[in-house]
Amino acid sequence: MKDSFFKAKDIKVGMRATVAQLSHILDTYMILAYDNPGDEEGTLVYIGTKQDKEYDSWFMQDKPITPIYHTDMELETNYLYDEEQFIPYNLKGIK
C-alpha cells in the first residue's frame, strides 16, 4: 500500500504512512511522528478537524514530526508548499 493514496475513511491513529499517502485527504489536520529524523514513513499520531490542545502538544515534544493539512485549492492548483522553506512541490509528481 506504500504507493497508494489513503482516503479519510481509511486512516486511524497509530497506523504507518508517508506524507505522500496522506496528500489527498482534505480539510483534516494530521501529524506524522517519526522514530528517526529522515525516516520517510511515520506513525499517524493525530487526526482532527481543528488545531486543539492535543494537536499543539505534539509540537512540544522531542520526536520529529510532520504536520499535514491540505485544502482543495492545493489539489486544484496541483501544488503543495513547504511552509518552512517556501518550496513548491508538484502533487502530480507524487506517486
C-alpha positions, 0 to 999 in steps of 0.5 A: 500500500506504500504507493497508494493514496489513503482516503479519510475513511481509511486512516486511524491513529497509530497506523504507518504512512508517508506524507505522500499517502496522506496528500489527498485527504482534505480539510483534516489536520494530521501529524506524522511522528517519526522514530528517526529524523529522515525516516520517510514513513511515520506513525499517524499520531493525530487526526482532527478537524481543528488545531486543539490542545492535543494537536499543539502538544505534539509540537512540544515534544522531542520526536520529529514530526510532520504536520499535514493539512491540505485544502482543495485549492492545493489539489486544484492548483496541483501544488503543495508548499513547504511552509518552512522553506517556501518550496513548491512541490508538484502533487502530480509528481507524487506517486 
